[in-house]
Amino acid sequence: MPILHAIVLGIVQGLSEFLPISSSGHLILVRWLFGWDELSGDAATAFDVAVHVGTLVGATVYLRRDVVTYAGAALAPVLGRGPLGPDGRVGWSLVVSAVPAGIAGIVLGDALRGSDRIVLVALALIVFGLLLGVSDRLAERRDQSDFGPLHAVVMGVGQALALQPGVSRSGVTMTVARGLGYGREAAVRLAFLMSLPVIAGAGVYGLAGLSIPASLWPALAWGAASSMVTGWIAVWATVQIVTRVSLRPFVAYRVLAGCAVLALVATGLR
């Protein structure tokens, strides 16, 4: 795999994982547009895991204060450091939120690997973009401290829908969070925090039993590094845009991108 391809795909992964526009969908579209099909089988899986691990590191660095706060509070009763408080409740709820996506990934992952058809990706970008726009108009009446096990399960089920490329893990989670009444910043931060255990679990599961050729390691390293840097940038940018503007810029982009892809397919230009 050429290093340039690895860097470009790493940048695409890092930006689109946390911007609510679908990383899996954009990786498929970039490969489709440029005809990059040099990887398959274990090599393709290894590269996808590498760039996801990169984004995981970048996001964890940005969210480190939240991670330390919630993890420490959740583990306090286990370590004999006091009762479970509000932050600890949020911490354990974040763990619970990963269960639906984990189950769906194990049960349906193989069946959905063939669901990367370009038209489906484009339609998912449009439909779930419009749903994100509708949810963004709803009233804000909750913050992060209201996040509990019930909301964790509901948002976790929504997150599981992102197995279909084009849906967007962060986008659908923000949509459900806004539907439950969470404010924009709370919805964004919860979506990012919920993604961390899912990405980590998917990475461990994806690496199981893989045979990675030595020649692929440089591409894996460059892809992971570029996705780590752009992942941090994407988290920062999303928080800034959503808190200062709204989710509408992402809605507009998703609809326009989906329509452009459908136009390319319909006209046979690609």
C-alpha positions in Angstrom: 0.0 0.0 0.0 1.5 3.4 -1.0 2.3 5.6 2.0 0.5 8.5 0.4 -2.7 6.4 0.2 -2.3 5.5 3.9 -1.9 9.1 4.9 -4.9 10.3 2.9 -7.1 7.5 4.2 -5.8 8.2 7.8 -6.7 11.9 7.4 -10.2 10.9 6.1 -10.7 8.5 9.0 -9.5 10.9 11.6 -11.7 13.8 10.4 -14.9 11.8 9.6 -14.8 9.6 12.7 -15.8 12.4 15.0 -17.4 14.9 12.6 -20.9 13.5 12.4 -20.5 12.5 8.7 -19.5 8.8 8.8 -15.9 7.6 8.7 -16.7 4.2 7.2 -18.8 5.8 4.5 -16.1 8.3 3.6 -13.4 5.7 3.5 -15.5 3.7 1.1 -16.3 6.7 -1.0 -12.6 7.8 -1.2 -11.5 4.4 -2.3 -14.4 4.3 -4.8 -13.6 7.7 -6.3 -9.8 7.1 -6.7 -10.0 3.4 -7.4 -7.8 2.5 -4.4 -8.4 -1.2 -3.9 -4.9 -2.4 -3.1 -5.9 -4.0 0.2 -8.1 -7.0 0.9 -8.7 -9.6 3.5 -6.5 -9.4 6.7 -4.5 -6.5 5.3 -7.6 -4.3 4.8 -8.9 -5.2 8.3 -5.5 -4.4 9.8 -5.4 -1.0 8.2 -8.9 -0.2 9.3 -8.0 -1.2 12.8 -4.8 0.9 12.7 -6.6 4.1 11.7 -9.3 3.5 14.2 -6.8 3.1 17.0 -5.2 6.4 15.8 -8.5 8.2 16.2 -9.0 6.6 19.5 -5.7 8.0 20.8 -6.4 11.4 19.5 -9.9 11.6 21.0 -8.7 10.2 24.3 -6.0 12.9 24.5 -8.6 15.7 23.9 -11.2 14.2 26.3 -8.6 13.1 28.9 -10.2 15.2 31.7 -13.6 13.7 31.2 -12.1 10.2 30.9 -10.1 10.6 34.1 -13.0 12.1 36.0 -15.6 9.5 35.0 -13.3 6.5 35.2 -12.0 7.5 38.6 -15.5 8.1 40.0 -16.8 4.8 38.6 -13.9 2.9 40.2 -14.0 4.7 43.5 -16.4 2.1 45.2 -14.4 -0.8 43.8 -11.2 0.6 45.2 -12.8 1.5 48.5 -12.5 5.2 48.0 -16.1 6.1 48.6 -19.7 5.6 47.4 -20.8 5.8 43.8 -21.5 9.5 43.0 -23.1 11.2 40.0 -19.9 11.1 38.0 -19.5 7.5 38.8 -23.0 6.8 37.6 -22.2 8.5 34.3 -18.9 6.5 34.0 -20.7 3.1 34.4 -23.5 4.3 32.1 -20.8 4.9 29.4 -19.7 1.3 29.8 -23.3 0.1 29.5 -23.7 2.2 26.3 -21.1 0.1 24.5 -23.0 -3.2 25.0 -25.6 -2.8 22.1 -23.0 -1.9 19.6 -20.7 -4.7 20.8 -23.5 -7.3 20.4 -24.6 -6.0 17.1 -21.0 -6.0 15.8 -20.4 -9.6 16.8 -23.8 -10.9 15.5 -24.3 -8.7 12.4 -20.7 -7.6 11.5 -20.1 -10.3 8.9 -23.6 -9.8 7.3 -23.0 -6.0 7.0 -19.6 -6.2 5.5 -21.2 -6.5 2.1 -23.4 -3.4 2.8 -20.9 -0.9 1.4 -22.7 -0.4 -1.8 -22.2 3.2 -2.9 -25.9 4.0 -3.3 -26.7 2.7 0.2 -23.9 4.8 1.6 -25.2 7.9 -0.1 -28.7 7.3 1.0 -27.6 6.8 4.6 -25.7 10.1 4.5 -28.8 11.9 3.3 -31.4 10.2 5.5 -29.5 10.3 8.8 -28.3 13.8 8.0 -31.9 15.0 7.8 -32.7 13.2 11.1 -29.7 15.0 12.7 -31.2 18.3 11.4 -34.6 17.5 12.8 -33.2 16.6 16.2 -31.1 19.7 16.4 -34.3 21.8 16.5 -35.5 20.2 19.7 -35.4 21.8 23.1 -32.4 21.5 25.4 -33.4 20.3 28.9 -30.6 17.9 30.0 -26.9 17.9 30.5 -24.2 15.3 31.0 -25.1 14.7 34.6 -28.5 13.3 33.6 -26.9 10.5 31.6 -27.9 7.2 33.2 -28.3 3.5 32.3 -31.6 3.8 30.5 -30.4 6.6 28.2 -27.1 4.7 27.8 -29.0 1.7 26.4 -31.2 3.9 24.1 -28.2 5.8 22.8 -26.2 2.6 22.5 -28.9 1.0 20.3 -28.7 4.1 18.1 -24.9 3.9 18.0 -25.2 0.3 16.8 -27.0 1.5 13.6 -23.6 3.0 12.5 -22.6 -0.5 11.4 -24.2 0.6 8.1 -21.6 2.8 6.4 -22.9 6.3 5.9 -24.9 6.4 9.1 -22.1 7.8 11.3 -21.5 6.6 14.9 -21.1 10.1 16.3 -23.9 11.5 14.2 -26.6 9.0 15.1 -25.6 9.2 18.8 -25.9 12.9 18.7 -29.3 12.6 17.0 -30.6 10.2 19.7 -29.1 12.4 22.5 -30.8 15.5 21.1 -34.0 13.5 20.8 -33.8 12.7 24.5 -33.4 16.4 25.3 -29.7 16.8 25.8 -28.1 20.1 25.0 -25.8 20.3 22.0 -22.5 20.3 23.9 -23.7 17.5 26.2 -24.8 15.5 23.1 -21.5 15.9 21.4 -19.4 15.1 24.4 -21.5 12.0 25.3 -21.3 10.8 21.7 -17.5 11.1 21.7 -17.1 9.5 25.2 -19.5 6.6 24.1 -17.4 6.0 21.1 -14.1 5.3 23.0 -15.0 1.9 24.5 -16.6 0.8 21.2 -13.6 1.8 19.1 -11.3 0.1 21.6 -13.4 -3.1 21.7 -13.7 -3.2 17.9 -9.9 -2.8 17.6 -9.2 -5.8 19.9 -11.9 -7.9 18.2 -10.7 -7.0 14.7 -7.1 -7.9 15.4 -7.9 -11.4 16.7 -6.3 -14.0 14.5 -5.0 -11.5 11.8 -1.9 -12.3 9.8 -0.2 -9.0 8.9 2.6 -8.9 6.4 5.8 -7.1 7.4 5.6 -4.9 4.3 2.3 -3.4 5.5 3.6 -2.0 8.8 4.9 1.3 7.5 1.5 2.1 5.9 -0.2 1.1 9.2 2.0 3.4 11.2 1.5 6.4 8.8 -2.2 5.8 8.6 -2.5 5.6 12.4 -0.4 8.7 13.0 -2.4 10.8 10.5 -5.7 9.6 11.9 -4.5 10.4 15.5 -3.7 14.0 14.7 -6.8 14.7 12.6 -9.0 12.8 15.1 -7.9 15.3 17.8 -8.6 18.2 15.4 -12.0 16.7 14.5 -13.1 16.5 18.2 -12.0 20.0 18.8 -13.6 21.4 15.7 -16.9 19.6 16.3 -17.2 20.9 19.8 -16.4 24.4 18.6 -18.9 24.4 15.7 -21.7 22.8 17.6 -21.5 25.0 20.7 -21.0 28.2 18.7 -23.2 27.5 15.7 -25.3 24.3 15.5 -25.3 20.9 13.8 -26.7 22.4 10.6 -23.3 22.7 8.8 -22.9 19.0 9.1 -26.5 18.3 8.0 -25.9 20.4 4.8 -22.6 18.7 4.1 -24.1 15.2 4.4 -27.1 16.0 2.2 -24.9 17.6 -0.5 -22.3 14.8 -0.4 -25.0 12.1 -0.6 -26.7 13.9 -3.6 -23.4 14.4 -5.4 -22.6 10.7 -5.1 -26.0 9.7 -6.3 -25.5 12.1 -9.3 -22.2 10.5 -10.1 -23.7 7.0 -10.0 -26.8 8.1 -12.1 -24.7 9.8 -14.8 -22.1 7.0 -15.0 -19.3 9.5 -14.5 -17.9 7.1 -11.8 
